[in-house]
């Protein structure tokens, strides 16, 4: 098994991809999705971080978050989010042994403003990429939190950059 090294950086901004076990489309169920958001909110309240962007697709989730300047432990947050969401999803689906997540998660440390913009845009482009939407109107995305219903205010996203093989987003 590979020995992964995480880049823990106090006050760091990180992009994450969390994937469901065997790519099962658990988050087609709105209650499962709401359970994820409830878990995310509870962890955010107790482990403090700024959630910059998110997108929940049926079989994976992208998060963009910034930690407090005195903290670098993003792994504990992701672990706790997954744990709380798993418990709620198991209860909702009445399946106490359901395996919800792949064991690991993808993490990328944001290096600069350009890197931040690229990952922010990728998160909001993701439902289009996967064919769940034809425009930026995915229900479980933070896109509307930033741009509201006014498509005119929203900047255009150049999706060509996401096809460059030098970039990976953990999918």
C-alpha positions, -999 to +999 in steps of 0.1 A: +000+000+000+014+035-009+025+057+019+006+089+012+019+122+027-005+149+035+005+186+033-006+200+067-003+238+067-016+261+094-043+283+079-041+264+046-068+263+020-076+229+006-096+212-021-110+178-013-128+150-032-147+124-012-159+094-031-186+070-022-178+033-018-178+016-052-192+048-066-227+040-054-249+070-061-260+075-025-266+112-029-294+108-055-314+105-023-321+141-011-323+130+026-288+115+023-275+147+008-292+167+035-276+144+061-242+151+046-248+189+049-260+185+084-228+166+093-207+193+075-224+220+095-219+203+128-183+197+122-179+233+109-194+246+142-171+226+164-139+224+143-140+258+127-131+263+091-144+285+063-163+266+036-154+284+003-172+262-022-189+228-024-207+204-048-224+172-039-229+148-069-245+114-066-212+095-061-187+121-050-183+154-032-160+184-037-151+208-009-129+239-008-121+250+027-097+273+047-085+263+081-080+287+110-045+303+111-036+282+142-047+249+128-035+225+101-055+193+109-079+190+079-079+151+082-097+152+115-124+174+099-129+151+069-129+120+091-156+136+114-177+148+085-176+113+069-184+096+103-214+118+111-228+116+076-224+078+076-243+074+109-272+096+096-273+079+062-272+044+077-301+054+100-321+069+071-316+039+049-321+015+078-288-003+070-265-002+100-236-018+081-237+003+050-203+012+037-208+048+025-173+061+016-140+050+000-115+048+028-093+077+016-099+111+002-082+134-023-066+165-009-049+193-028-033+223-011-042+256-028-010+274-037-021+308-049-050+329-062-049+312-097-050+278-081-079+288-059-099+302-088-093+270-109-105+247-081-134+270-072-145+270-109-139+232-112-163+226-083-190+246-099-184+231-134-185+195-121-222+188-125-219+199-161-188+177-167-207+147-154-239+154-173-261+162-144-268+197-156-264+217-188-257+250-169-246+261-135-279+254-117-271+222-098-292+222-066-264+208-044-237+234-054-225+266-038-227+284-071-259+302-062-245+312-029-221+334-048-240+344-079-277+341-070-301+336-098-284+363-119-265+344-146-253+378-159-233+385-128-215+351-129-181+350-146-177+325-174-157+294-167-133+282-192-137+244-188-109+236-213-083+239-185-099+210-166-091+187-195-053+193-191-038+161-179-014+179-156-043+187-133-060+161-112-091+166-090-093+132-073-120+117-093 
